[in-house]
Amino acid sequence: MDSLHSNAFFWSRTLKRNITSQLIIILSLTVNAYGLDCPSDSAYHTDLRTLLPNGSPNPTYGQEIATGLCGCIGFVSELSGIEEDSSLTLTLMLVDNESIRGTQLDIYHDAGSALSYDQGGEVIKGDKLVALDDPTTPNVNETMTVLANEMENFVRVMAYSTSRAHTSGDGTEGAIFHVTFKATGGLASLPATISFGLGALALPGTSMDPEILNVACSYPDTSEMVSFSTTNLGVIAQDGIPVQYKLSQNYPNPFNPTTRISFDLVEPGQTTLIVYNLLGQRINMLINRSMDAGHHSLEWNGLDLSGQPVSSGVYFYELRSEKYIARKKMLLLR
């Protein structure tokens, strides 16, 4: 982990394009802050430090040692696209059971030349990397610098702080990066599915400060890549309004005890989102009101109209607006 601290945290490659505040509005994404399973257990890694911070030989070199509390990274359940500039965005989520001083990770995909970061890609820091704590500057909200570069067959993304800024370490899930790729032949030319996976992931935790050891416990690596469908891509226009109606598959699915349902509305109007059982009986009404156009997302906690937990089984959720009706199936396992 000392190599990350000495090299990765002072990596000097510059981002090819400036990040604009407009993009933060445009990239309307599903944030599945309910999908990562990351218990507050001890992280263990092989100790590859030859020397300790004081310059003395490391007595645990080559041994597996506890490095702090687990940190986990995963992907959101959907990709988002912007039609006008043929871009595709992948959001990475972080659960930090202890404070994190930054990260370095490599993003791989199987879309080949159909996706390019170098030709117009962007990286935007997620909410986990803003308003950070820094013991050297009390009562001042710090942030991290985010960099990304396309390498030979992956995109390397890094977040670091030249001070001692760190995440909250509260064990909640939140976005750490929004990474946008250019669809070189346009969104319509993308393969039906694209799989993403991460190379070696470094998450320097602060519990053993100043040694800054890796606490990464779980992430989708290149041996178990996560596949996303692009045939029903949620496409967002430059004004932040979807260009097509869409009801997304709930995530996680199967689920217990909660799941997240997302949908896109092209026009404002009266909207309902209702959960039914296999007999067609109404179980819960999650939405029944006028809603604005845009991307929407909400959680169902597995309760019925009276606030009682429903039993395990298959359920349907139906979205109705003035110009759109769609229904999908989900599975609750208690």
C-alpha positions as MATLAB code, in Angstrom:
seq = 'MDSLHSNAFFWSRTLKRNITSQLIIILSLTVNAYGLDCPSDSAYHTDLRTLLPNGSPNPTYGQEIATGLCGCIGFVSELSGIEEDSSLTLTLMLVDNESIRGTQLDIYHDAGSALSYDQGGEVIKGDKLVALDDPTTPNVNETMTVLANEMENFVRVMAYSTSRAHTSGDGTEGAIFHVTFKATGGLASLPATISFGLGALALPGTSMDPEILNVACSYPDTSEMVSFSTTNLGVIAQDGIPVQYKLSQNYPNPFNPTTRISFDLVEPGQTTLIVYNLLGQRINMLINRSMDAGHHSLEWNGLDLSGQPVSSGVYFYELRSEKYIARKKMLLLR';
ca = [
       0.000    0.000    0.000;
       2.993    2.285    0.380;
       3.361    2.213   -3.430;
      -0.147    3.654   -3.735;
       0.663    6.351   -1.211;
       3.917    7.334   -2.859;
       2.978    6.940   -6.510;
      -0.744    6.795   -7.148;
      -1.588    9.684   -4.850;
       0.794   11.946   -6.707;
       0.017   10.663  -10.181;
       0.419   13.682  -12.409;
      -1.435   12.818  -15.577;
      -4.028   15.471  -16.285;
      -7.638   14.984  -17.230;
      -8.145   15.601  -20.934;
     -11.242   17.764  -20.593;
     -12.601   20.056  -17.933;
     -15.608   18.832  -15.981;
     -18.531   21.224  -16.148;
     -21.302   21.706  -13.657;
     -23.757   21.235  -16.531;
     -22.748   17.596  -16.863;
     -23.573   16.964  -13.233;
     -27.135   17.930  -14.063;
     -27.239   16.038  -17.367;
     -26.038   12.706  -16.027;
     -29.260   11.724  -14.304;
     -28.412    8.295  -12.933;
     -29.972    5.500  -10.946;
     -28.251    5.502   -7.557;
     -28.832    2.063   -6.073;
     -27.620    2.909   -2.589;
     -29.053   -0.377   -1.381;
     -27.233   -3.013   -3.428;
     -23.727   -3.390   -1.977;
     -23.296   -5.977    0.742;
     -20.307   -4.761    2.731;
     -20.304   -5.816    6.392;
     -18.032   -3.970    8.779;
     -15.515   -6.817    8.888;
     -11.729   -6.705    8.935;
      -9.951   -6.428    5.596;
      -6.950   -8.719    5.046;
      -4.200   -8.268    2.471;
      -0.734   -9.617    1.795;
       1.713   -7.088    3.204;
       4.025   -6.067    0.348;
       5.741   -3.187    2.154;
       9.454   -3.875    2.388;
       9.976   -0.946    4.734;
       7.843    0.664    7.422;
       7.159    4.439    7.331;
      10.083    5.005    9.717;
      12.472    3.302    7.293;
      12.963    0.115    9.276;
      12.491   -3.360    7.668;
       8.907   -4.578    7.680;
       8.629   -7.654    9.935;
       5.317   -8.733    8.349;
       6.460   -8.527    4.707;
       4.733  -11.245    2.660;
       2.294  -12.096    5.443;
      -1.479  -11.673    5.389;
      -2.372   -8.930    7.839;
      -5.511   -7.101    8.967;
      -5.546   -3.666    7.331;
      -8.703   -2.040    8.717;
     -12.451   -2.255    8.115;
     -13.798   -3.342    4.752;
     -14.513   -0.912    1.938;
     -16.492   -2.120   -1.101;
     -17.106   -0.734   -4.595;
     -19.799   -1.724   -7.096;
     -21.722   -0.414  -10.094;
     -25.208    1.048  -10.277;
     -27.840   -1.109  -11.896;
     -28.081    0.896  -15.110;
     -26.080    2.819  -17.624;
     -27.240    6.265  -18.729;
     -26.744    7.820  -22.133;
     -26.792   11.305  -23.608;
     -28.147   11.250  -27.141;
     -26.664   14.485  -28.473;
     -23.003   13.631  -27.813;
     -23.258    9.806  -27.945;
     -21.931    9.338  -24.438;
     -22.445    6.509  -21.977;
     -22.001    6.848  -18.213;
     -21.082    4.228  -15.632;
     -21.486    5.129  -11.958;
     -19.396    3.469   -9.251;
     -20.653    3.235   -5.682;
     -18.646    3.050   -2.447;
     -19.405    1.667    0.996;
     -16.783    2.912    3.446;
     -16.906    1.184    6.816;
     -13.952    3.314    7.795;
     -12.742    6.616    6.388;
     -11.009    6.410    2.998;
      -8.205    8.737    1.903;
      -8.739    8.145   -1.818;
      -8.654    5.339   -4.346;
      -7.055    4.050   -7.509;
      -8.832    1.563   -9.763;
      -8.758    0.318  -13.348;
     -12.010   -0.015  -15.334;
     -12.185   -2.700  -18.039;
     -15.035   -3.319  -20.499;
     -15.712   -5.710  -23.372;
     -17.107   -3.186  -25.878;
     -13.751   -2.784  -27.616;
     -13.423    0.283  -29.820;
     -17.173    0.992  -29.540;
     -16.416    2.828  -26.273;
     -13.610    5.322  -25.791;
     -12.603    7.409  -22.812;
      -9.755    9.110  -24.626;
     -12.076   10.510  -27.313;
     -14.232   12.749  -25.155;
     -14.558   10.901  -21.859;
     -15.127   12.584  -18.510;
     -14.915   11.654  -14.849;
     -16.990   13.411  -12.188;
     -16.584   12.865   -8.470;
     -19.573   11.441   -6.654;
     -21.127   12.660   -3.440;
     -18.807   10.450   -1.386;
     -15.853   12.630   -2.411;
     -17.219   16.073   -1.538;
     -17.676   17.805    1.825;
     -14.957   15.630    3.344;
     -13.434   15.743    6.800;
      -9.846   16.909    7.309;
      -8.286   16.910   10.778;
      -5.785   19.561    9.679;
      -8.521   22.077    8.802;
     -11.368   21.738   11.336;
     -14.825   22.998   10.334;
     -13.794   23.269    6.673;
     -15.323   20.963    4.075;
     -12.609   19.514    1.849;
     -12.817   17.687   -1.463;
     -10.645   15.314   -3.468;
      -8.971   15.730   -6.826;
     -10.173   13.206   -9.409;
      -8.120   12.163  -12.441;
      -8.633    9.598  -15.186;
      -6.665    8.419  -18.201;
      -7.199    5.749  -20.831;
      -4.409    3.197  -20.797;
      -3.788    0.366  -23.269;
      -7.005   -1.549  -22.544;
      -8.526    0.070  -19.456;
      -9.289    3.436  -17.868;
      -7.396    4.287  -14.694;
      -9.315    6.490  -12.262;
      -7.867    8.058   -9.141;
      -9.068   10.237   -6.285;
      -6.611   11.811   -3.863;
      -6.068   14.726   -1.536;
      -2.770   16.507   -0.913;
      -4.013   17.192    2.612;
      -5.522   14.548    4.903;
      -9.096   14.814    3.638;
     -11.072   11.602    3.969;
     -14.579   10.229    3.551;
     -17.029    9.959    6.425;
     -16.488    6.240    6.988;
     -20.087    5.831    8.124;
     -20.773    2.569    6.306;
     -23.389    4.069    3.980;
     -23.383    3.687    0.209;
     -22.909    6.597   -2.161;
     -21.520    7.484   -5.576;
     -17.746    7.778   -5.779;
     -17.296    8.289   -9.563;
     -19.409    8.962  -12.640;
     -17.257    7.825  -15.580;
     -18.450    8.818  -19.050;
     -17.291    7.079  -22.232;
     -17.797    8.179  -25.825;
     -19.815    5.801  -27.999;
     -17.599    6.207  -31.050;
     -20.244    5.037  -33.498;
     -23.222    6.486  -31.640;
     -25.443    4.902  -29.010;
     -27.332    2.850  -31.607;
     -24.115    1.070  -32.638;
     -23.333   -0.263  -29.157;
     -23.527   -4.027  -28.550;
     -26.695   -5.320  -26.881;
     -24.789   -5.839  -23.628;
     -21.593   -4.335  -22.236;
     -19.721   -5.860  -19.313;
     -17.560   -3.894  -16.892;
     -15.050   -5.059  -14.312;
     -12.340   -3.550  -12.141;
      -8.662   -4.359  -12.030;
      -6.718   -4.208   -8.773;
      -8.477   -1.802   -6.425;
      -6.664    0.265   -3.792;
      -8.659    1.901   -0.982;
      -6.348    3.474    1.603;
      -8.107    3.462    4.955;
      -7.287    5.786    7.830;
      -7.707    3.536   10.865;
      -3.993    2.675   10.783;
      -2.849    6.143    9.810;
      -0.138    7.033    8.908;
       0.486    3.650    7.265;
      -2.478    4.047    4.854;
      -3.265    0.386    4.185;
      -5.631   -1.058    1.591;
      -9.073   -1.934    3.001;
     -10.730   -3.067   -0.255;
     -12.806   -6.207    0.404;
     -15.271   -6.520   -2.450;
     -15.600   -5.252   -6.024;
     -16.641   -6.611   -9.458;
     -13.300   -7.752  -10.862;
     -12.413   -8.823  -14.391;
     -13.160  -12.478  -13.629;
     -16.754  -11.664  -12.658;
     -17.679   -8.690  -14.799;
     -21.109   -7.055  -14.521;
     -23.203   -6.941  -17.706;
     -25.537   -4.088  -18.633;
     -28.178   -4.044  -21.343;
     -27.962   -1.207  -23.848;
     -31.088   -2.166  -25.795;
     -33.321   -0.214  -23.415;
     -30.832    2.480  -22.500;
     -32.067    5.402  -20.444;
     -31.240    8.261  -22.806;
     -31.047   11.781  -21.423;
     -31.198   14.932  -23.570;
     -28.927   17.916  -23.012;
     -31.572   19.691  -20.933;
     -31.631   16.761  -18.528;
     -35.041   15.470  -19.709;
     -35.278   11.862  -20.970;
     -36.003   11.437  -24.664;
     -38.057    8.285  -24.067;
     -40.270    6.824  -21.373;
     -38.744    3.967  -19.440;
     -39.500    1.701  -16.485;
     -36.325    0.041  -15.257;
     -35.905   -3.354  -13.664;
     -35.834   -3.057   -9.900;
     -32.486   -3.486   -8.151;
     -31.531   -5.622   -6.421;
     -33.700   -8.416   -7.763;
     -34.308  -10.778   -6.012;
     -34.361   -8.548   -2.943;
     -34.725   -8.557    0.838;
     -35.903   -6.384    2.469;
     -35.794   -3.362    0.122;
     -35.410   -2.682   -3.579;
     -35.166    0.405   -5.780;
     -37.413    1.186   -8.761;
     -36.428    3.823  -11.324;
     -38.280    5.312  -14.276;
     -38.052    8.121  -16.831;
     -40.867   10.526  -17.728;
     -40.689   12.541  -20.934;
     -43.566   14.843  -19.978;
     -45.018   15.985  -16.631;
     -48.373   14.661  -15.509;
     -50.362   12.398  -13.216;
     -48.338    9.279  -12.435;
     -49.023    6.087  -10.488;
     -46.675    3.283   -9.476;
     -48.519    0.288   -8.010;
     -47.331   -3.087   -6.698;
     -49.546   -6.151   -7.385;
     -49.331   -9.800   -6.362;
     -49.693  -12.760   -8.729;
     -53.500  -12.649   -8.314;
     -53.599   -9.068   -9.540;
     -54.461   -7.715   -6.091;
     -53.091   -4.296   -5.233;
     -50.397   -4.610   -2.557;
     -49.158   -1.035   -2.316;
     -49.425    2.273   -4.149;
     -45.950    3.788   -4.178;
     -46.824    6.881   -6.231;
     -50.114    8.609   -7.012;
     -49.503   12.246   -7.858;
     -48.482   14.680  -10.562;
     -44.777   14.376  -11.347;
     -42.292   16.405  -13.348;
     -40.546   15.113  -16.443;
     -37.156   13.598  -15.685;
     -35.478   10.617  -14.090;
     -37.107    9.348  -10.891;
     -36.138    6.689   -8.387;
     -37.683    5.413   -5.174;
     -37.428    2.525   -2.724;
     -40.039   -0.120   -1.877;
     -39.544   -1.593    1.568;
     -41.609   -4.748    1.027;
     -44.615   -3.474    3.013;
     -48.271   -3.501    2.015;
     -50.794   -0.657    2.225;
     -51.273   -1.229    5.957;
     -47.550   -1.191    6.668;
     -47.213   -4.951    7.144;
     -44.390   -6.984    5.556;
     -45.503   -9.000    2.547;
     -44.504  -12.635    2.148;
     -41.849  -14.037   -0.156;
     -42.931  -14.394   -3.750;
     -43.294  -12.827   -7.167;
     -44.757   -9.325   -7.433;
     -45.430   -6.933  -10.296;
     -44.946   -3.191  -10.342;
     -46.817   -1.067  -12.857;
     -46.071    2.484  -13.945;
     -48.850    4.567  -15.502;
     -48.580    8.095  -16.831;
     -50.773    9.959  -19.285;
     -48.868    8.561  -22.300;
     -47.093    5.465  -20.999;
     -47.893    2.163  -19.277;
     -45.308   -0.474  -18.355;
     -45.121   -3.413  -15.968;
     -42.214   -5.497  -14.650;
     -41.785   -8.501  -12.364;
     -39.735   -8.706   -9.174;
     -38.949  -11.407   -6.612;
     -38.926  -10.977   -2.829;
     -36.998  -13.607   -0.832;
     -37.306  -13.384    2.923;
];
